[in-house]
Amino acid sequence: MYHGKRLLIRNQTKLKPTLDACNKASAEVWNLCLQKAKDHHLATGKWIGKTQLQTETKQIVALHSQSIQAVAHKYLNARLSAKEAKTAGRKDVRYPYKEKFFFNTKWVGQAFSIEGNVVTLSMGIQNGKRQTPLKLQVSGLDGIAVETIKEVELCHDTHYYLSVTYDDGMENPPLKQQQAASVDLGEIHSIASFAEDGASVLISGRKVRSIHQLRNKKLAELQRLQSKCKKGSRQWRKYQKAKNFVRTKSARQLQDALHKTTKNFVDWCAAQQVSTVYVGDVEGVERNTKGKKRKKVTQKLSNWSFGKLMAYLTYKAKAKGIDIQKVDEAYSTQTCPVCHNRKKHTGRNVRCACGYKSHRDIHGAKNILSKTLYGDFLPWAIEEQTKYLRPC
């Protein structure tokens, strides 16, 4: 199973010009890929292929050949993803077109070596002469066998670090046919789940909301002050640096909260012997909301990190042998499973004239599960007391 880890680069203040030059060279390759693809399309009416793109970008900068190829592969993957999104009906997607000043540099295979805490990165051959390799002293390699590291990537987020991908040698456990559960994603409760045996869980999303709210508040204050400064001035740059710091810190806090949220849920699934999880698909809920909803509601939908949560949930569940499937959740919250009356509920609890009542998010999860398993919204005969969890 593959894992990723950050390695802190020591003494990077002195190395910053070299590291900047490295990622600028990768950006130059990216920009060339954009230009070559555009020229080829204008000349032939077709997209440039992988082999031709690699040939035309070969040895154009002082980087290892595989590092140059990695940039070309990222361009091709981005183009393919845009095509798939357009085919699916997305109208807000564009093919790669933006030029970059910096781009992460990647080394794979024989392009890097590690001895102790020193990572040696090959800079390839330029004009027939092998370039001096880049040697970086790092921390964070404890617990990782050097021979299991598959690739190294030079990244920047207020400071430079190496992101390594390694294989721990463990295989994902086989899927077992046990009970199923459903998930209703939300903003107040990040995950609301209901299992076939009547067990249910609510995982609070207030921690995630508080991170977003504080970030938005701080950014608004800094933006208000920055707007009074001349763009590019010393004070303007100070405010810009402060804004970047706020964004970076909140991103780390958000990542931590989402990891803890998904871990809590996967652990609950394992304890309940859940083998299949049906997740209500909320993709597109934030689109076309301009002018239709209140400003605060629109901001909440924009802040909702359901994409990251799904990504974390999928790989964590896979490691436990749990299958994740997206399903349609249309009208799951509005419909009463007893009388099938539809009503938009405003409170946290659902109450129907027929006497049915339930927690709103658990109600949605129950309807998603019954609709998926039996093809209709049906009441559940067995229900246990809901378990409440917080990502802490």
Protein Blocks (a to p, Z undefined) as FASTA:
>chain_A
ZZddddddehklmmmmmmmmmmmmmmmmmmmmmmmmmmmmmmnopacdfklmmmmmgokb
ccdfklmmmmmmmmmmmmmmmmmmmmnopakbccdfbdcfbdcdddehjlbccehjaccd
debjeehiacdddddddehjeoiafklpmbdcdddehiacddddddehiacddddddddd
dddddfklmbacddfkopacdddfklmmmmmmmmmmmmmmmmmmmmmpcehiaklmmmmm
mmmmmmmmmmmmmmmmmmmmmmmmmmmmmmnopabdcdddfehklgokgokacfklmmmm
mmpckklmmmmmmmmmmmnopacddddfehklmpcfklopacddfblbdcdfkopacdfk
lmmmmmmmmmmmnopacddfbdcdddddddZZ
